[in-house]
Amino acid sequence: MKRMVTMLFICMVFWGNAFGQIPSKIEVTAENWEAWYQGDFKQVLLFVSQGADTVVLGTGGFVYTTKDTVPLVIEHPVVIMAAEGLTEKPILTHPNTGFRSGEPSSSMEIFRICNDVEFHGVAFRGDIDETAGCKYGLRYGDWTEPGTERLIRAKTGTRIVFRDCDFVGFHSLKDPAAQGNVLYYLRPDDTTLDHLRNTKVYFENCMFRDIGDEAIRVAENEKYGGTIGVIPFDTLIVRNCTFDDIDAECIRIYGDMDTSNVDGYLLVDHVTVVNSSPRFIYGKQYRNATIRNVLVANGREPGITRPDRGDYCMQVQLSGSSIANVDTFNLVFTLAYNTRIGATKGGYVDLATIYGEDPMFVNAANGDYTLATGSPLYYLSSDGTAIGDLRWATNIPTAIRREGLPEKYTLRQNYPNPFNPQTRIEFVLSEDARTTLKIYDISGRLVGVPVDDYVHSGSHSIVFDGSQLATGIYFYELISGGHKSIGKMMLMK
């Protein structure tokens, strides 16, 4: 029966190809991999260029790769997803045959991202027999096609989504001491161009393991787009993720060089970091970063290529950026530094929610970072759950309850008020909901959106910076679920 289904699928694809009608969804399995796709994922992407918009990988644990020496280029929008019900994730990799032959390789990554793409339920691997070692998992940027010299400009505002994905073993040449990244933003050859910007990137329920440098690196943007660089993304969300064995920062983000700009929204929420370099995040000159509900435990020295990364755990910069509800335990710092968790140049750290508790992992030695029932991290998060990746928070205590769980929706008066140029706005949500906080001037013109996200129940606090606004009266409007409230504030310079 399985063979009949496979043959039927091949006939359908052949029929569609012959008459110019490619099905919108194609399935790629171990059975049809050689017969129809010639054992090369580039043939899969060829169908995408002809109209398919969804690729279903139907065989768990199977290695989907290419026979070419160049990356797999996402030139057209596509969703690449695992079939439902698989017990293992399908694997995506690149052979990097140029490395294997000893010649320079035109590929150092699995995918070059030039357009919208979503990955669901797949594993990106740089450490298996089928590859000589991938330095990068994915890079966002332009691509020049070898031979034809055809230039593909990456789309401004590209949407990149990873849900329930694994990223494992990224080191150049498979050398555990060499560098590697999961997602890396390139700069264009012409550094006066500014099109590589304003992307939307989402990592949810993902695992990062054995990475030879920063896992997520968006740091080239201050070097192109004119004299001040560009704002790299308008949204980056890293939620319910675990980082294990990372040689440098898990997340390294740069804003542009004009610190008066309001950067895109960066949210890092419910993250667990283990066995890694002491630096978790560095947000350089990034004005709109929210770091919360993060656990960093059982650390180690930074990788040998990054000895300078042994000084602090977290740092964000500029007003509008904040750190709260963080637990660190048993970290290894190799350099002296004044503040291990800090927010400089106007950033904010909620010191009352910075903890040093033993997370009480069930079996950390064997990679089980589940919080034991007695873990003090339950109910310490901003939303009343637990600090860290919630996929590990499954032994929820029943004998205790966190005091002060919100019973009603509240928008509080900003303080200070009047303000110059910063003020804090606090609100309480009684339930999880899509939430926006918008700022309007007295004429009704929208001048800022400090919050636009799915927000958990609980107490929340943001810092609004009015340094770019004129003296006057402003209104802040909170909409969450079916609730709406408005407050009034005054900026006096």
Buried (B, 14 or more C-beta within 10 A) or exposed (E): EEEEEBEEBBEEBEEBBEEEEBBEEBBBBBBBBEEBBEEBBBBBBBBBEEEBBBBBBBBBEBBBBBEBBBBBBBBBBBBBBBBEEBEEBBBBBBBBBBBBEEEEBEBBBBBBBBBBBBBBBBBBBBBBEEBBBBBBBBBBBBBEEEEEEEEBEBBEEBBBBBBBBBBBBBBBBBEBEBBBBBBBBBBBEEEEBBBBBBBBBBBBBBBBBBBBBBBBBBBBBBEBBEEBBBBBBBBBBBBBBBBBBBBBBBBBBBBBBBBEBBBBBBBBBBBBBBBBBBBBBBBBBBBBBBBBBBBBBBBBBBBEBBEEBBBBBBBBBBBBBBBBBBBBBBBEBBEEEEEBBBBEEBBBBBEEBBBEBBBBBBEBEEEEBBBBBEBBBBBBBBBBBBBBBBBBBEBEBEEEEEEEEBEEBBBBEBEEBEBEBBBBBBBBBBBBBEBBBBBBBEEEEEBBEBBBBEBBBBBBBBBBBBBEBEEEEBBBBBBBBEBEBEBEBBBEE
